[in-house]
């Protein structure tokens, strides 16, 4: 039986001028069953928190944390304390990583990294405002890689 959308549920998906890059902004108290995406996801928790399964086991993410997911990685999401949590994600198609995409894996599903969060915030804002400069999306991916969070 499909779950019912509650009045507190909001999901906004926006494409960008760079093919393969989109933003998702969501707020919800609902639980999401296990699922996958065919893109890399890098985002932030803006409010509340959630518990989720990941390719690395069970994790918790709270306000301020950077969250990641790999293409094909099974994950879910349950709001902590049943309260609304809000998050923003950048979805990046593997093609954006070029020849580095095969075998590339984001190895930490939750990071407490203020500098990375700031970069994700700036990129999200640029994409949302349609002000995307060439290569900016890959700069965030490069920062994740430089931070030792990507295994190839």
C-alpha positions as CSV (number, residue, x, y, z in Angstrom):
1,X,0.0,0.0,0.0
2,X,1.5,3.4,-1.0
3,X,2.3,5.7,1.9
4,X,0.3,8.8,2.3
5,X,1.9,12.2,1.9
6,X,1.4,14.2,5.0
7,X,0.8,18.0,5.0
8,X,4.4,18.4,6.5
9,X,6.0,16.6,3.5
10,X,7.7,18.8,0.9
11,X,10.0,17.6,-1.9
12,X,11.4,20.0,-4.5
13,X,13.6,18.7,-7.3
14,X,15.4,21.0,-9.7
15,X,17.6,20.3,-12.7
16,X,20.5,22.5,-13.6
17,X,22.4,23.8,-16.7
18,X,24.9,21.1,-16.1
19,X,23.5,17.8,-17.4
20,X,23.6,15.2,-14.7
21,X,23.4,17.6,-11.7
22,X,20.2,18.3,-9.9
23,X,19.1,19.5,-6.4
24,X,16.6,18.0,-4.1
25,X,15.2,19.9,-1.1
26,X,13.0,17.9,1.3
27,X,11.3,18.1,4.6
28,X,9.3,15.2,6.1
29,X,8.7,13.1,9.2
30,X,7.8,10.1,7.1
31,X,9.9,7.0,6.9
32,X,11.3,6.0,3.5
33,X,11.7,2.3,2.8
34,X,14.9,0.8,1.5
35,X,15.6,2.1,-2.0
36,X,18.5,3.1,-4.3
37,X,19.4,5.9,-6.7
38,X,21.5,5.7,-9.9
39,X,23.5,8.9,-8.9
40,X,25.9,10.0,-6.3
41,X,24.3,12.1,-3.6
42,X,26.0,14.7,-1.4
43,X,23.8,16.8,0.9
44,X,23.2,18.3,4.3
45,X,20.8,17.9,7.1
46,X,19.3,21.3,7.8
47,X,16.8,20.4,10.6
48,X,16.2,17.5,12.9
49,X,17.9,14.2,12.2
50,X,17.5,10.8,10.8
51,X,18.6,7.2,11.2
52,X,19.3,5.2,8.1
53,X,20.7,2.1,6.7
54,X,23.7,2.6,4.4
55,X,26.4,0.6,2.6
56,X,28.4,0.9,5.8
57,X,25.7,-0.1,8.2
58,X,23.3,1.9,10.4
59,X,24.1,5.6,10.7
60,X,22.6,8.7,12.3
61,X,22.8,12.2,10.8
62,X,21.8,15.4,12.6
63,X,21.5,19.1,11.7
64,X,24.8,20.3,10.2
65,X,26.0,16.9,9.0
66,X,27.0,16.2,5.4
67,X,25.3,13.0,4.1
68,X,26.4,10.9,1.1
69,X,25.1,8.0,-1.0
70,X,26.5,6.0,-3.9
71,X,24.8,4.9,-7.0
72,X,23.0,1.6,-6.3
73,X,23.6,1.9,-2.5
74,X,20.6,0.5,-0.6
75,X,19.5,3.0,2.0
76,X,16.4,4.2,3.9
77,X,15.5,7.0,6.2
78,X,13.6,7.3,9.5
79,X,13.1,10.6,11.2
80,X,14.5,10.8,14.8
81,X,11.7,11.0,17.4
82,X,9.1,11.1,14.6
83,X,9.9,14.8,14.0
84,X,10.2,16.5,10.7
85,X,13.7,16.6,9.4
86,X,14.9,18.7,6.4
87,X,17.7,18.0,4.1
88,X,19.1,19.2,0.8
89,X,20.9,16.9,-1.7
90,X,23.0,17.4,-4.8
91,X,22.5,14.4,-7.2
92,X,25.5,13.9,-9.5
93,X,25.4,11.5,-12.3
94,X,28.4,9.2,-12.5
95,X,29.2,10.6,-16.0
96,X,30.2,13.9,-14.3
97,X,33.2,12.0,-12.8
98,X,34.4,10.9,-16.2
99,X,36.8,8.0,-16.2
100,X,37.1,8.2,-12.4
101,X,33.4,7.1,-12.0
102,X,33.9,3.3,-12.3
103,X,35.0,2.0,-8.9
104,X,34.5,5.4,-7.2
105,X,32.8,5.1,-3.9
106,X,31.9,7.7,-1.2
107,X,33.1,5.8,1.9
108,X,31.5,7.8,4.7
109,X,27.7,8.2,4.7
110,X,27.8,10.9,7.4
111,X,30.5,13.5,7.9
112,X,30.7,16.3,10.4
113,X,32.8,18.7,8.2
114,X,31.9,22.4,8.3
115,X,34.2,23.3,5.4
116,X,32.6,20.6,3.2
117,X,29.1,21.6,4.3
118,X,29.9,25.2,3.3
119,X,30.9,24.1,-0.2
120,X,27.8,22.0,-0.5
121,X,25.7,25.0,0.6
122,X,27.3,27.3,-1.9
123,X,26.9,24.8,-4.8
124,X,23.3,24.1,-3.9
125,X,22.5,27.8,-3.8
126,X,24.3,28.3,-7.2
127,X,22.4,25.5,-8.8
128,X,19.1,26.6,-7.3
129,X,19.6,30.1,-8.6
130,X,20.7,28.9,-12.0
131,X,24.1,30.4,-11.5
132,X,26.2,27.4,-12.2
133,X,29.8,27.9,-13.5
134,X,31.5,25.1,-15.5
135,X,33.1,22.5,-13.2
136,X,31.7,23.9,-9.9
137,X,29.9,20.6,-9.2
138,X,33.1,18.7,-9.6
139,X,34.8,21.0,-7.2
140,X,32.6,19.6,-4.4
141,X,33.3,16.0,-5.5
142,X,37.0,16.9,-5.5
143,X,36.7,18.3,-2.0
144,X,35.2,15.0,-0.9
145,X,38.0,13.1,-2.6
146,X,40.6,15.4,-1.0
147,X,39.1,14.8,2.4
148,X,39.9,11.1,2.0
149,X,36.2,10.1,1.7
150,X,36.4,8.6,-1.8
151,X,37.8,5.2,-2.5
152,X,38.5,4.2,-6.1
